[in-house]
Amino acid sequence: MSTPHIPPADAARALDSVRAGRDFEWADHYVTRQVAIVSAGFAQREWGSPAAAIGKRMRRSVRDPWIEVIGVVDDVRHDGLEQPAPDTAYLPLSESRAARAAP
């Protein structure tokens, strides 16, 4: 799964539109719970619909903390129209800084 990091209010602009839930807010950078916006295809496969994904939790691995899904955006195809869109979880920009600071 791809996990790009983006600043608040950029998910909707960069990725067409939010299909369910909400975009990142500045407050997401200052709370202890981790949040993500996921691709519509991933939400459909994992939870049955984009709307059903809101509030669900996921982890990158069993050692990582839980991440709450706050939004779902349209799929983005990186390798042409004939290739399926990858499952993607967009994380707040602050998550990339925290990951770099971790030992």
DSSP file with accessible surface (Angstrom, degrees, kcal/mol):
  #  RESIDUE AA STRUCTURE BP1 BP2  ACC     N-H-->O    O-->H-N    N-H-->O    O-->H-N    TCO  KAPPA ALPHA  PHI   PSI    X-CA   Y-CA   Z-CA
    1    1 A M              0   0  118      0, 0.0     2,-0.2     0, 0.0    87,-0.2   0.000 360.0 360.0 360.0 135.0    0.0    0.0    0.0
    2    2 A S  B     -a   88   0A  52     85,-1.9    87,-2.6     1,-0.1     0, 0.0  -0.583 360.0-170.5 -79.8 141.8    1.2    3.4   -0.9
    3    3 A T        +     0   0   46     -2,-0.2    87,-0.2    85,-0.2    85,-0.1  -0.531   9.3 176.4-135.2  70.5    1.4    6.0    2.0
    4    4 A P        -     0   0   44      0, 0.0    87,-2.5     0, 0.0     2,-0.5  -0.356  24.8-131.4 -70.3 156.0    2.1    9.5    0.7
    5    5 A H  E     +b   91   0B  60     85,-0.2    88,-0.1    88,-0.1    85,-0.1  -0.935  29.2 175.1-111.3 130.8    2.1   12.4    3.2
    6    6 A I  E     -b   92   0B  26     85,-2.2    87,-1.4    -2,-0.5    88,-0.2  -0.957  28.9-110.5-136.7 151.9    0.1   15.6    2.4
    7    7 A P    >   -     0   0   39      0, 0.0     3,-1.6     0, 0.0     4,-0.4  -0.302  53.8 -71.1 -75.9 165.2   -0.7   18.9    4.2
    8    8 A P  T 3  S+     0   0    8      0, 0.0    17,-0.2     0, 0.0    18,-0.0  -0.169 116.4  13.2 -55.3 145.8   -4.2   19.8    5.4
    9    9 A A  T 3> S+     0   0   43     15,-1.1     4,-0.6     1,-0.1    16,-0.1   0.457 102.7  96.6  67.3   5.8   -6.8   20.7    2.8
   10   10 A D  H <>  +     0   0   49     -3,-1.6     4,-3.1     2,-0.1     5,-0.3   0.665  63.0  73.2 -96.1 -18.3   -4.7   19.4    0.0
   11   11 A A  H  > S+     0   0    0     -4,-0.4     4,-2.2     1,-0.2    -1,-0.1   0.961 100.8  43.7 -61.0 -48.4   -6.2   15.9   -0.3
   12   12 A A  H  4 S+     0   0   31      1,-0.2    -1,-0.2     2,-0.2     4,-0.2   0.918 119.0  43.6 -64.7 -41.1   -9.4   17.2   -1.9
   13   13 A R  H >< S+     0   0  178     -4,-0.6     3,-0.6     1,-0.2    -2,-0.2   0.931 120.1  40.4 -69.0 -45.0   -7.5   19.6   -4.2
   14   14 A A  H 3< S+     0   0   72     -4,-3.1    -2,-0.2     1,-0.2    -1,-0.2   0.772 123.3  38.1 -76.6 -24.9   -4.8   17.1   -5.2
   15   15 A L  T 3< S-     0   0   18     -4,-2.2     2,-1.5    -5,-0.3    59,-0.5  -0.031 108.5-108.8-121.9  32.5   -7.0   14.1   -5.5
   16   16 A D  S <  S-     0   0  130     -3,-0.6     2,-0.3    -4,-0.2    -1,-0.1  -0.619  78.0 -20.7  78.2 -87.1  -10.2   15.4   -7.1
   17   17 A S        -     0   0   55     -2,-1.5    57,-1.1    -3,-0.1     2,-0.6  -0.992  60.3-102.0-154.6 158.4  -12.7   15.2   -4.3
   18   18 A V  E     -C   73   0C  42     -2,-0.3    55,-0.3    55,-0.2     3,-0.1  -0.737  28.4-170.6 -82.3 122.0  -13.5   13.7   -1.0
   19   19 A R  E    S+     0   0C 135     53,-3.1     2,-0.3    -2,-0.6    54,-0.2   0.732  71.0   4.6 -86.1 -27.2  -16.1   11.0   -1.6
   20   20 A A  E    S+C   72   0C  15     52,-1.4    52,-2.3    30,-0.1    -1,-0.3  -0.983 116.4   3.4-153.8 151.6  -16.8   10.3    2.1
   21   21 A G  E    S-C   71   0C  50     -2,-0.3    50,-0.3    50,-0.2     2,-0.3  -0.472  92.0 -59.6  75.1-139.4  -15.8   11.8    5.4
   22   22 A R        -     0   0   66     48,-2.5    48,-0.1    -2,-0.2     2,-0.1  -0.879  38.4-103.8-142.4 170.0  -13.5   14.8    5.4
   23   23 A D        -     0   0   27     -2,-0.3     2,-0.1     1,-0.2    -1,-0.0  -0.312  57.4 -75.3 -83.0 172.3  -10.1   16.2    4.4
   24   24 A F        -     0   0    4    -17,-0.2   -15,-1.1    -2,-0.1     2,-0.3  -0.406  47.3-158.5 -66.5 148.6   -7.2   16.7    6.8
   25   25 A E    >   -     0   0  101    -17,-0.2     3,-1.4    -3,-0.1     4,-0.4  -0.873  31.6-109.3-122.6 161.3   -7.5   19.7    9.1
   26   26 A W  G >  S+     0   0  160     -2,-0.3     3,-1.8     1,-0.3     4,-0.4   0.857 116.9  65.4 -60.3 -31.7   -4.7   21.5   11.0
   27   27 A A  G >> S+     0   0   53      1,-0.3     3,-1.7     2,-0.2     4,-0.7   0.816  87.4  69.7 -61.2 -26.9   -5.9   20.0   14.2
   28   28 A D  G <4 S+     0   0    5     -3,-1.4    -1,-0.3     1,-0.3     3,-0.2   0.738  93.6  57.8 -63.8 -19.7   -5.0   16.5   12.9
   29   29 A H  G <4 S+     0   0   27     -3,-1.8    -1,-0.3    -4,-0.4    -2,-0.2   0.645 109.7  42.7 -82.4 -14.7   -1.4   17.5   13.2
   30   30 A Y  T <4 S+     0   0  183     -3,-1.7     2,-0.2    -4,-0.4    -2,-0.2   0.385  93.2  90.1-116.4   1.9   -1.7   18.2   16.9
   31   31 A V  S  < S-     0   0   67     -4,-0.7     0, 0.0    -3,-0.2     0, 0.0  -0.651  73.0-129.6 -98.4 158.5   -3.7   15.3   18.2
   32   32 A T  S    S+     0   0  148     -2,-0.2     2,-0.2     2,-0.1    -1,-0.1   0.773  83.7  85.9 -80.3 -24.5   -2.3   12.0   19.5
   33   33 A R  S    S-     0   0  104      1,-0.1     2,-0.3    34,-0.0    -2,-0.2  -0.535  78.9-128.1 -76.8 143.8   -4.5    9.8   17.4
   34   34 A Q  E     -d   67   0C  42     32,-0.6    34,-3.0    -2,-0.2     2,-0.3  -0.729  27.3-169.8 -93.3 142.4   -3.3    9.0   13.9
   35   35 A V  E     -d   68   0C   1     -2,-0.3     2,-0.3    32,-0.2    34,-0.2  -0.879   6.2-174.9-130.1 160.5   -5.6    9.6   11.0
   36   36 A A  E     -d   69   0C   0     32,-2.1    34,-2.8    -2,-0.3    35,-1.0  -0.984  22.3-138.0-150.5 157.6   -5.6    8.8    7.3
   37   37 A I  E     -dE  71  90C   0     53,-2.4    53,-4.2    -2,-0.3     2,-0.3  -0.978  31.6-158.8-113.5 130.8   -7.6    9.3    4.1
   38   38 A V  E     -dE  72  89C   0     33,-2.4    35,-2.2    -2,-0.4    51,-0.2  -0.742  20.7 -97.8-112.9 162.0   -7.8    6.2    1.9
   39   39 A S  E  >  -d   73   0C   0     49,-2.4     4,-2.4    -2,-0.3    35,-0.2  -0.403  32.2-119.9 -74.3 151.4   -8.5    5.5   -1.7
   40   40 A A  H  > S+     0   0    4     33,-2.0     4,-2.7     1,-0.2     5,-0.2   0.878 111.6  53.8 -61.4 -40.9  -12.1    4.6   -2.8
   41   41 A G  H  > S+     0   0    8      2,-0.2     4,-2.3     1,-0.2    -1,-0.2   0.917 109.9  47.4 -61.5 -42.4  -11.0    1.2   -4.2
   42   42 A F  H  > S+     0   0   16      2,-0.2     4,-2.6     1,-0.2     5,-0.3   0.936 112.6  49.2 -63.4 -45.8   -9.3    0.2   -0.9
   43   43 A A  H  X S+     0   0    0     -4,-2.4     4,-2.7     1,-0.2     6,-0.6   0.914 111.4  50.3 -60.7 -41.5  -12.4    1.4    1.1
   44   44 A Q  H  X S+     0   0  102     -4,-2.7     4,-1.4     4,-0.2    -1,-0.2   0.927 114.4  42.9 -63.3 -46.6  -14.7   -0.6   -1.1
   45   45 A R  H  < S+     0   0  146     -4,-2.3    -2,-0.2    -5,-0.2    -1,-0.2   0.892 122.2  37.8 -68.8 -40.2  -12.6   -3.8   -0.8
   46   46 A E  H  < S+     0   0  112     -4,-2.6    -2,-0.2    -5,-0.2    -3,-0.2   0.868 135.5  13.2 -81.6 -38.1  -12.0   -3.6    2.9
   47   47 A W  H  < S-     0   0   60     -4,-2.7    -3,-0.2    -5,-0.3    -2,-0.2   0.358  98.2-110.1-126.7   2.1  -15.3   -2.2    4.2
   48   48 A G  S  < S+     0   0   45     -4,-1.4    -4,-0.2    -5,-0.5    -3,-0.1   0.108  89.8  20.3  94.6 -24.6  -17.9   -2.5    1.4
   49   49 A S  S  > S-     0   0   41     -6,-0.6     4,-0.9     1,-0.1     3,-0.1  -0.967  78.4-107.7-166.5 158.9  -18.3    1.2    0.6
   50   50 A P  H >> S+     0   0   19      0, 0.0     3,-0.9     0, 0.0     4,-0.6   0.921 119.0  51.7 -58.8 -42.5  -16.5    4.5    1.0
   51   51 A A  H >4 S+     0   0   71      1,-0.2     3,-0.9     2,-0.2    -3,-0.0   0.875 104.4  56.9 -64.5 -34.7  -19.0    5.6    3.6
   52   52 A A  H 34 S+     0   0   35      1,-0.2    -1,-0.2    -3,-0.1     4,-0.1   0.728  96.8  65.2 -69.9 -19.4  -18.5    2.5    5.7
   53   53 A A  H X< S+     0   0    0     -4,-0.9     3,-2.2    -3,-0.9    16,-0.3   0.777  74.6 106.3 -74.5 -24.3  -14.7    3.1    5.9
   54   54 A I  T << S+     0   0   62     -3,-0.9    16,-0.2    -4,-0.6     3,-0.1  -0.342  90.5  11.3 -63.6 126.8  -15.2    6.3    8.0
   55   55 A G  T 3  S+     0   0   39     14,-3.0    -1,-0.3     1,-0.3    15,-0.1   0.261  97.2 127.6  90.0 -11.4  -14.2    5.7   11.6
   56   56 A K    <   -     0   0   87     -3,-2.2    13,-3.0    13,-0.2     2,-0.3  -0.331  51.3-134.8 -73.1 160.9  -12.6    2.3   10.8
   57   57 A R  E     +F   68   0C 141     11,-0.2     2,-0.3    -3,-0.1    11,-0.2  -0.891  24.2 172.8-120.1 151.4   -9.1    1.6   12.0
   58   58 A M  E     -F   67   0C  24      9,-2.1     9,-2.9    -2,-0.3     2,-0.3  -0.939  15.2-147.9-147.0 165.2   -6.1    0.1   10.2
   59   59 A R        -     0   0  101     -2,-0.3     7,-0.1     7,-0.2     3,-0.1  -0.984  18.8-139.3-136.3 150.4   -2.4   -0.5   10.9
   60   60 A R  S    S-     0   0  109      5,-0.4     2,-0.3    -2,-0.3    -1,-0.1   0.840  92.1 -11.3 -74.3 -34.7    0.7   -0.6    8.6
   61   61 A S  S >  S-     0   0   55      4,-0.2     3,-1.2    -3,-0.1    -1,-0.3  -0.956  79.4 -94.3-153.4 171.1    2.0   -3.6   10.7
   62   62 A V  T 3  S+     0   0  116     -2,-0.3    -2,-0.0     1,-0.3    -1,-0.0   0.736 123.5  52.0 -66.2 -19.8    1.2   -5.3   13.9
   63   63 A R  T 3  S+     0   0  232      2,-0.1    -1,-0.3    -4,-0.0     0, 0.0   0.634  94.4  87.4 -88.6 -16.4    3.8   -3.1   15.7
   64   64 A D  S <  S-     0   0   58     -3,-1.2     3,-0.1     1,-0.1     2,-0.0  -0.483  85.5-101.0 -84.0 156.4    2.5    0.2   14.4
   65   65 A P        -     0   0   71      0, 0.0    -5,-0.4     0, 0.0    -4,-0.2  -0.290  45.8 -90.2 -70.5 159.6   -0.3    2.2   16.1
   66   66 A W        -     0   0  107     -7,-0.1   -32,-0.6    -6,-0.1     2,-0.4  -0.424  37.1-151.2 -67.8 145.8   -3.8    2.1   14.9
   67   67 A I  E     -Fd  58  34C   2     -9,-2.9    -9,-2.1    -2,-0.1     2,-0.4  -0.985   8.9-138.9-122.4 126.7   -4.8    4.8   12.3
   68   68 A E  E     -Fd  57  35C  62    -34,-3.0   -32,-2.1    -2,-0.4     2,-0.5  -0.719  15.2-128.3 -88.8 133.5   -8.4    6.0   12.0
   69   69 A V  E     + d   0  36C   0    -13,-3.0   -14,-3.0    -2,-0.4   -32,-0.2  -0.676  34.1 166.8 -80.1 121.3   -9.9    6.5    8.6
   70   70 A I  E     +     0   0C   7    -34,-2.8   -48,-2.5    -2,-0.5     2,-0.3   0.537  60.9  13.5-110.1 -13.0  -11.4   10.1    8.4
   71   71 A G  E     -Cd  21  37C   0    -35,-1.0   -33,-2.4   -50,-0.3     2,-0.4  -0.992  54.0-145.1-160.1 160.8  -11.9   10.3    4.6
   72   72 A V  E     -Cd  20  38C   0    -52,-2.3   -53,-3.1    -2,-0.3   -52,-1.4  -1.000  19.9-173.8-132.3 131.4  -12.1    8.6    1.3
   73   73 A V  E     -Cd  18  39C   0    -35,-2.2   -33,-2.0    -2,-0.4   -55,-0.2  -0.808  36.1 -80.4-120.4 164.2  -11.0   10.0   -2.0
   74   74 A D        -     0   0   42    -57,-1.1    -1,-0.1   -59,-0.5     2,-0.1  -0.208  56.1 -94.7 -58.7 152.3  -11.2    8.9   -5.6
   75   75 A D        -     0   0   64    -36,-0.1     2,-0.5    10,-0.0    -1,-0.1  -0.366  34.4-147.2 -65.7 147.6   -8.6    6.3   -6.8
   76   76 A V        -     0   0   42     10,-0.3     2,-0.6    -3,-0.1   -37,-0.0  -0.987   4.7-147.7-120.5 124.1   -5.5    7.7   -8.6
   77   77 A R        +     0   0  123     -2,-0.5     3,-0.2     8,-0.2     8,-0.1  -0.822  18.6 175.7 -94.1 125.0   -3.9    5.7  -11.3
   78   78 A H  S    S+     0   0  110     -2,-0.6    -1,-0.1     6,-0.2     3,-0.1   0.656  74.5  46.2 -99.5 -21.7   -0.1    6.1  -11.5
   79   79 A D  S    S-     0   0  125      1,-0.4     3,-0.2     5,-0.2    -1,-0.1  -0.075 118.5 -74.2-118.5  32.4    0.8    3.6  -14.3
   80   80 A G    >   -     0   0   34     -3,-0.2     3,-1.0     1,-0.1    -1,-0.4  -0.070  53.5 -75.7  97.1 162.9   -1.8    4.3  -17.0
   81   81 A L  T 3  S+     0   0  147      1,-0.2    -1,-0.1    -3,-0.1     4,-0.1   0.740 123.5  62.1 -70.5 -24.3   -5.5    3.6  -17.4
   82   82 A E  T 3  S+     0   0  150     -3,-0.2    -1,-0.2     2,-0.1    -2,-0.1   0.685  94.0  74.8 -78.0 -14.2   -4.9   -0.1  -18.2
   83   83 A Q  S <  S-     0   0   92     -3,-1.0    -4,-0.1    -4,-0.1    -3,-0.0  -0.754  90.8-108.9 -97.3 143.0   -3.4   -0.8  -14.8
   84   84 A P        -     0   0  103      0, 0.0    -6,-0.2     0, 0.0    -5,-0.2  -0.342  38.0-102.0 -66.9 150.8   -5.5   -0.9  -11.6
   85   85 A A        -     0   0   16     -8,-0.1    -8,-0.2    -4,-0.1     2,-0.1  -0.512  41.7-116.3 -69.6 137.6   -5.3    2.0   -9.2
   86   86 A P        -     0   0   48      0, 0.0   -10,-0.3     0, 0.0     2,-0.3  -0.401  28.5-100.7 -74.1 152.1   -3.1    1.0   -6.1
   87   87 A D        -     0   0   47    -46,-0.1   -85,-1.9    -2,-0.1     2,-0.4  -0.575  51.8-172.0 -66.3 132.1   -4.5    0.9   -2.6
   88   88 A T  B     -a    2   0A   1     -2,-0.3   -49,-2.4   -87,-0.2     2,-0.5  -0.994  25.6-168.9-137.6 138.3   -3.5    4.2   -1.0
   89   89 A A  E     -E   38   0C   2    -87,-2.6     2,-0.5    -2,-0.4   -51,-0.3  -0.988  17.9-151.7-122.5 116.2   -3.6    5.6    2.5
   90   90 A Y  E     -E   37   0C  10    -53,-4.2   -53,-2.4    -2,-0.5   -85,-0.2  -0.781  13.7-162.7 -89.7 129.6   -2.8    9.3    2.6
   91   91 A L  E     -b    5   0B   2    -87,-2.5   -85,-2.2    -2,-0.5   -55,-0.2  -0.818  27.6 -94.0-111.7 151.9   -1.3   10.5    5.9
   92   92 A P  E >>  -b    6   0B   0      0, 0.0     3,-1.6     0, 0.0     4,-0.8  -0.265  36.5-114.4 -60.1 150.8   -1.0   14.0    7.4
   93   93 A L  H >> S+     0   0   49    -87,-1.4     4,-1.3     1,-0.3     3,-0.8   0.850 115.4  64.6 -55.9 -33.5    2.3   15.7    6.6
   94   94 A S  H 3> S+     0   0   22      1,-0.2     4,-2.2     2,-0.2    -1,-0.3   0.813  92.6  63.2 -63.2 -27.4    3.1   15.7   10.4
   95   95 A E  H <> S+     0   0   22     -3,-1.6     4,-2.2     1,-0.2    -1,-0.2   0.876  99.9  52.3 -65.3 -35.2    3.2   11.8   10.2
   96   96 A S  H <X S+     0   0   14     -3,-0.8     4,-1.8    -4,-0.8    -1,-0.2   0.899 109.8  48.9 -69.1 -36.9    6.2   12.0    7.9
   97   97 A R  H  X S+     0   0  140     -4,-1.3     4,-1.6     2,-0.2    -2,-0.2   0.909 111.4  49.5 -66.6 -41.3    8.0   14.2   10.3
   98   98 A A  H  X S+     0   0   57     -4,-2.2     4,-1.2     1,-0.2    -2,-0.2   0.903 109.7  51.7 -64.9 -39.9    7.2   11.9   13.2
   99   99 A A  H  < S+     0   0   61     -4,-2.2     3,-0.2     1,-0.2    -1,-0.2   0.896 110.1  48.5 -65.4 -38.3    8.5    8.9   11.3
  100  100 A R  H  < S+     0   0  184     -4,-1.8    -1,-0.2     1,-0.2    -2,-0.2   0.821 111.2  50.9 -70.6 -29.4   11.8   10.6   10.4
  101  101 A A  H  < S+     0   0   85     -4,-1.6    -1,-0.2    -5,-0.1    -2,-0.2   0.696  88.8 100.4 -82.4 -17.8   12.3   11.6   14.1
  102  102 A A     <        0   0   60     -4,-1.2    -3,-0.0    -3,-0.2    -4,-0.0  -0.359 360.0 360.0 -69.2 147.5   11.7    8.1   15.4
  103  103 A P              0   0  177      0, 0.0    -1,-0.1     0, 0.0    -2,-0.1  -0.249 360.0 360.0 -69.9 360.0   14.8    6.1   16.3
